[in-house]
Amino acid sequence: MASAGFWHTVGLTSAGRIVGWGCNSFYQCSGVPTLQGDQVFTMASAGGLYTVGLTSAGRIVGWGRNNVGQCSR
């Protein structure tokens, strides 16, 4: 699956990894967090200048620009 944001795109691999390409000014492509143990990502969505992912443990994580709390934990 792939998701297009404003300036970047992210894709979910069959191994549960998120990869991104395009504008990376706020690390929305390269700032993918490391997951614990055997967790993987099951979904990913590209926003304006941020990305969010859903883990196999049901946790939502966000990275990239966080100017209005869109990536807050």
N, C-alpha and C positions, 0 to 999 in steps of 0.2 A: 504494500500500500504506500501511497505517496500523498503528501499534503503541501499545497502551495501557499506561502504567506505573501506579504507585500513585496519583500526583496529577497526571499530565500525559499528553498524547498527542502523538505525532509522526507526520508523514506524509511520504512521499517523492513529490515531484512528477515529472511526466514529463520534466522538464529535469534531473533528478538533484539537486535541492535538497531539503534537509530543512527542514520547517516544524514548529513546535511550539506548543501552546497548553495552558493550564491553569496549575497552580502552577509558578512560575519562581524559587523561593527560592534555588536553587543554580545558576541559569542553565542548567538542563537543557533549556529551550526556546529561549532566545536566544543561548546560547554556542556555536552551531555554528561550527566552525573554517572559515577560508577555505582552500580547496584550491589547490594550485599548478597553473599551466598549464590544460590542458583536462580535468583530472580532475573527476569528478562522483561523487556517492554512488550506490551501486547497491542498498544495503539500509540500513535503520535499525531500531533497537529501543529502546523506552523501558523503563528499569528503574525502580527505586524512586524515586530522586531524581537519576537520571543518564540519559544517552542514549549509545548507541554507534552508529557508522555504519561501513559498509564502503565504501571508495573504489574507483573503477575501476582503480586501481593495485594493489589487493589489500591495502591498508593498513587496519587497524582503528583508529579513533580514538574516544575517549570524552570526555565533558564533563559537568559537573554536580558533584554531591557526590562527593568522593573520599576519604571517611573511612576506608575499608579497602582502598584501592588499586584500586577497580573502574574508575577512569579513567586509571590510570598508563600512561605511554608506555614 
